[in-house]
Amino acid sequence: MSEFPAQLSYEAPRARRKWVGPIALMLAGIALALVGFHFWPVAKLRLRTFYWQRQAMSYHASPDQIVLEAGQQQRIISFGDAADSVAFYHGRVLEDGTPAPVGRDPRAWRETKSLLSMPLVGDRALAFLHERHVAGGKSRIVAVEMGYRHIAAGYWQLVAAVIVIEPGSLGSPLRVIGESITDCDNSFGPEIDNRVYAGQIDAADASHFTVSWGNPECSFVMDGYLQPDDRVRLQVHPTAPTAIKNAIDR
């Protein structure tokens, strides 16, 4: 008589420990938090860079907007919304008792300068800010700051500071790739109410822009051309003062 093999016995499956899942999720969350803590400052800086460089590249002010004013009859300049601009040296008096020039900078330029670690307050006001590029070339942010150099008692020399900026990307920050200061070859006395107006782009030439200034006696236009080597060529020429005189007489 054959015998049946002994019946095998199986151990009942152990109950899965309920705490394993929550701990794994907690460890994963801590790991993600550590990664985020490490990379968030960089990501935040990149987001801030992309936003403000886009504001700078598309910035525009009307051609009759005064950006800098000098002379005895100067007034507090209105540059758009007061919250979006700053009067950086209104009320200063020079050594001979004449009032210093006044001007305003828009926030788009102040934030861009902050990203570039440039001084936020100085002796020049923003006259032009926009994207420019040569045919087939890369986009650049071109900024022009205008200011007055005190050359004698009550007399100023107008100067233009041109800054060429390479836009930032995911792998690189904003950076200044060109900077120059040019005398504008004219001076103004204490009885002359001189004004600089917001610069304008040339819709027909992506490398070209203009900035105008003047007083009842004379007025000028400065043409700027971005070059393939990222320099800016400036040309200053006189124009009829009628429009400037009419604006000042208002």
Sequence and secondary structure as in RCSB ss.txt:
>XXXX:A:sequence
MSEFPAQLSYEAPRARRKWVGPIALMLAGIALALVGFHFWPVAKLRLRTFYWQRQAMSYHASPDQIVLEAGQQQR
IISFGDAADSVAFYHGRVLEDGTPAPVGRDPRAWRETKSLLSMPLVGDRALAFLHERHVAGGKSRIVAVEMGYRH
IAAGYWQLVAAVIVIEPGSLGSPLRVIGESITDCDNSFGPEIDNRVYAGQIDAADASHFTVSWGNPECSFVMDGY
LQPDDRVRLQVHPTAPTAIKNAIDR
>XXXX:A:secstr
                 TTHHHHHHHHHHHHHHHHHHHHHHHHHHHHHHHHHHHHHHT    TT EEEEESTT  
    S GGGEEE STT B TTS B  EEEEEHHHHHHHHHTT  SS SEEEEEEEEE  TT   EEEEEEEEEEE
EETTEEEEEEEEEEEE   SSS  EEEEEEEEEEEEEE TT  EEEE  EEETTEEEEEEEEEE SS EEEEEEE
E TTS EEEEEEEE SHHHHHHHH 
